[in-house]
Amino acid sequence: MFSIKTALLGGVMAVALAMPALAQSASDLGKTLTPLGAIKAANADGTIPEWTGGITKPPAGWTPGTIEIDPYADDKVKFTITAANMAQYEDKLPDGLKALLKQYPSYKMNVYPTRRSASYPKRIYDETIANATRAKLVDGGNGVEGAKEGVPFPIPKEGVEAVWNHLLRYRGEGTERMVGQVNPQTDGSYTLIMLHEQVKYLYSAPGGTTSNNSLYFLQEVTSPARLAGEILLVHETINQVKEPRSAWTYNPGQRRVRRAPNVAYDNPGTASDGLRTTDNFDIFSGAPDRYDWKLVGRKEMYVPYNAYKLHSKDVKYDDIVKPNHINQDLARYELHRVWVVEATLKAGTSHIYAKRRFYIDEDSWQIVVADHLDARGQMWRVAESHGINYYSVPTYWSTLDALYDLQSGRYTAIGLDNQEAPYKFDAKFSDADFSPDSLRRAGVR
């Protein structure tokens, strides 16, 4: 098994902090920094271009109400990273991706030109700039006050601030989608689990939220038949120590709604065959209180990005799901600046992951890669978030998340949407749609 030693992180830190310094204050946002706090300029050799606003209008040939098309379809692969040549690129590879390259000879990374596609509505930019001088951590970093709508900490000084940026990033105001989840066996065989999800983002709504709730989430399993009808309702909070997330489940066999306090931390994720934890959903979600968070620095790294091939309506699920890992011919990697954040389990608390390392895209605050180490210091699981710009919103968000378990040789992936209707980013919901009573009504339809 591939073991990650603490010394490696020291190397990451040295490289990260060796990047040219920029004066970073609230007054730099929208100038030398993008409105969300990324370095606006290109890197020294031009392999990361200047951010010029991202995708600000849909590409020619796309019509509203259809699945997003690839605006970079003409891009060619610059080079491919494999186990044989990874030493040439290891200073720009997350440790988890090195582990995948070493364990699976078929795993490879096709590297394309870097496209800084992430973009957001002007309201989100304006509120993010305002948050830079009004947002603050509370309860030891386990909650946020003073922020609304935009990224709370565009110029992070602590690791937990960068993680809050991921947790509260903009993904629209109301979203409805149908997506597939798979947990393939080592031979690649799988059962497709279909999930109908509805989300109301209270924090991101114009004016923000006056409550401690950041979002409402409703997820129903629609197939296979043995799981169909199971429903999960979550009220996510901004300060989960002060007020833990509330969750309810509906079991069609019992025809009852029950409180679900275990929908948190390292309890198994829904229909994941035990291959991910609850807080692995969206790469990381939920309360940050069980870890000490360290902001290692900003670093140039090869990460998944602009995964329009994985999102294409011309691709079938069998084309994506393969033994050991997804079809890497459909995955796209680019060189981007990411914030490296390390989480170490606090003494006196419990979690199956003793250490986690997150690589957070500076342009979107989306976690794009995450390493998960066990109590022995060995790499256990590796997560990749394959994202695109949903240019009808606009927002940069995942189209497929994959979490690889190196010890079992299996993985779980969620977000398969190629054969489904496009996401509805203009879905309108009332608070009552996310009440336990609504869960009862949904369960008996």
MOKA-V255210 format. One record per run of one state. SS is the DSSP state (2 for helix, 1 for strand, 0 for the rest). FROM is the first residue (numbers start at 1). LEN is the number of residues. Records with the same first field share a line. If there is no record, write none. Layout:
# MOKA-V255210
SS: FROM-LEN, FROM-LEN
This chain:
# MOKA-V255210
0: 1-2, 4-2, 18-8, 30-3, 34-5, 40-37, 82-4, 89-1, 94-1, 104-5, 113-9, 132-4, 142-1, 146-13, 168-6, 183-10, 202-11, 224-7, 238-8, 252-4, 260-8, 269-8, 281-10, 305-3, 312-5, 322-4, 327-6, 346-9, 362-5, 374-4, 391-4, 406-4, 417-7, 425-1, 427-4, 435-1, 444-2
1: 3-1, 29-1, 33-1, 39-1, 77-5, 93-1, 109-4, 136-3, 143-3, 174-9, 193-9, 213-11, 231-7, 246-6, 256-4, 268-1, 277-1, 291-14, 321-1, 326-1, 333-13, 355-7, 367-7, 378-13, 395-11, 410-7, 424-1, 426-1
2: 6-12, 26-3, 86-3, 90-3, 95-9, 122-10, 139-3, 159-9, 278-3, 308-4, 317-4, 431-4, 436-8
